[in-house]
């Protein structure tokens, strides 16, 4: 076990957390079995090896994680970061500051999100631009939904990985129907994000989001959900206008591909 611990001290603690100081006694006491499982699993181990080459490059880190991440990796990170807080995740460099648009849709009905939607435009190249993104919102109870998100990742080894994330979605509060709260555990980390509905119609929802992993680790983005994989010219014109009013550059948004999707 000591050899396994030293291995992860070098491959995980220093490169991934960029000088964050782990509580080594906490890791050994609470997460030794998860460390052992990761050490013995090629996917989890490859994720750690890959990340060591990234430095502070967040895009590189996510390429590694999405390429190799699996349940064993998730359990390891959940134990050392979320469950027992044996170490903290430092914020990105430079830190992200969310620029929340102030104008939010006031008549949005959360019940209207039921069903399957496609992300056809995205602002953040790290989070929003995967190909074949589809999200199915399933009503759990009044005002509470599960969002099952599927997307494809171009892995480092040249293959395509099919990934799934499940969020819980509610209204942020009753007085702001256009503000939603997404909560999930991704790669072992608990994430919460505020989604603002900027514009919507029967066949699309234009949103901005600001999320956090810790008190000082933020991320932001913006996506267009659509009932189909394409947008009409009139809808694009309207979204451009809404984005400009919100201080967003819609011309810089990516357009995920829906060619050869596995659904």
Residue pairs with C-beta under 8 A, 6 or more apart in sequence:
1 28
1 32
1 36
4 35
4 36
4 39
5 24
5 27
5 28
5 32
5 35
7 39
8 35
8 38
8 39
8 48
9 22
9 24
11 48
11 49
11 51
11 52
12 48
12 51
13 20
13 22
13 87
15 51
15 52
15 54
15 55
16 48
16 51
16 61
17 87
17 88
17 89
17 90
18 55
18 56
18 90
18 93
19 90
20 87
20 88
20 89
20 90
21 87
22 80
22 86
22 87
23 86
23 87
26 80
26 84
26 85
26 86
27 35
27 80
27 86
27 87
30 79
30 80
30 83
30 84
30 86
31 76
31 79
31 80
31 84
31 86
34 72
34 75
34 76
34 79
34 80
35 76
37 44
37 72
37 75
37 76
38 44
38 45
38 48
38 72
38 73
38 76
39 45
41 70
41 72
41 73
43 68
43 69
43 70
43 72
43 73
44 68
44 70
44 72
44 73
44 76
46 67
46 68
47 64
47 65
47 67
47 68
47 69
47 73
50 63
50 64
50 67
50 68
50 156
51 60
51 61
51 64
51 65
53 60
54 60
54 61
54 64
56 92
56 93
58 92
58 126
59 125
59 126
62 126
63 156
64 156
65 73
65 187
66 153
66 155
66 161
66 163
67 153
67 155
67 156
67 157
67 161
68 155
68 156
69 187
73 187
73 188
74 185
74 187
74 188
75 188
76 188
77 187
77 188
77 189
78 185
78 188
78 189
79 86
79 188
80 86
80 87
81 87
81 88
81 89
81 188
81 189
82 185
82 188
82 189
82 190
88 214
89 189
89 213
89 214
89 217
90 217
91 214
91 216
91 217
91 218
92 217
92 219
95 216
95 218
96 218
96 219
96 220
97 218
98 210
98 218
98 220
99 220
99 247
100 194
100 196
100 208
100 210
101 196
101 198
101 208
101 246
101 247
101 248
103 198
103 245
103 246
104 176
104 178
104 179
104 196
104 197
104 198
105 177
105 178
105 197
105 198
105 199
105 200
106 177
106 178
107 177
107 178
108 177
108 178
108 197
108 200
109 177
110 143
110 145
110 169
110 170
110 171
110 177
110 180
111 139
112 200
113 137
113 145
113 169
113 205
114 137
114 138
114 139
114 145
115 136
115 137
115 227
116 134
116 135
116 136
116 137
117 134
117 135
117 136
117 137
117 205
117 225
117 226
117 227
118 133
118 134
118 135
118 225
118 226
118 227
118 228
118 229
118 258
119 128
119 133
119 134
119 135
119 223
119 224
119 225
119 226
119 256
120 224
120 225
120 226
120 229
120 230
120 231
120 255
120 256
121 223
121 224
121 231
121 239
121 250
121 253
121 254
121 255
121 256
122 128
122 129
122 221
122 222
122 223
122 224
122 253
122 254
122 256
123 208
123 220
123 221
123 222
123 223
123 248
123 252
123 253
123 254
124 219
124 220
124 221
124 222
125 254
126 219
127 219
127 221
128 221
128 222
128 223
128 254
129 254
129 256
130 151
130 152
130 153
130 163
130 256
131 151
131 152
131 154
131 256
131 257
131 258
131 259
131 261
132 150
132 151
132 152
132 256
132 257
132 258
132 261
132 262
132 263
133 149
133 150
133 151
133 256
134 149
134 150
134 151
134 261
134 263
135 147
135 148
135 149
135 150
135 225
136 147
136 148
137 145
137 146
137 147
137 169
138 145
138 146
138 147
138 148
139 145
140 146
140 168
143 170
143 171
144 168
144 169
144 170
145 168
145 169
145 170
146 166
146 167
146 168
146 169
147 166
147 167
147 168
147 169
147 182
148 164
148 166
149 164
149 165
149 166
149 167
150 162
150 163
150 164
150 263
151 162
151 163
151 165
152 160
152 161
152 162
152 163
152 261
152 262
153 160
153 161
153 162
153 163
154 160
155 161
162 262
165 184
165 186
166 184
167 182
167 183
167 184
168 182
168 183
168 184
169 180
169 181
169 182
170 180
170 181
171 177
171 179
171 180
171 181
172 179
172 180
172 181
172 194
173 179
178 196
178 197
179 194
179 195
179 196
179 197
180 194
180 195
180 196
180 197
181 192
181 193
181 194
181 195
182 191
182 192
182 193
182 194
182 195
182 209
182 211
183 190
183 191
183 192
183 193
184 190
184 191
185 191
189 213
190 213
191 211
191 212
191 213
192 211
192 212
193 209
193 210
193 211
193 212
193 219
194 209
194 210
194 211
195 207
195 208
195 209
196 207
196 208
196 209
197 205
197 206
197 207
198 206
198 207
198 208
198 222
198 242
198 243
198 246
199 205
199 206
199 238
199 239
199 242
200 206
201 235
202 227
203 226
203 227
203 228
203 235
204 224
204 225
204 226
204 227
204 231
204 235
204 239
205 224
205 225
206 222
206 224
206 225
206 239
206 242
206 243
207 222
207 223
207 224
207 225
208 220
208 221
208 222
208 246
208 248
209 220
209 221
209 222
209 223
210 218
210 219
210 220
211 218
211 219
211 220
212 218
212 219
213 219
222 243
222 248
222 253
224 231
224 239
224 253
229 258
231 239
239 250
240 250
240 251
243 249
243 250
244 250
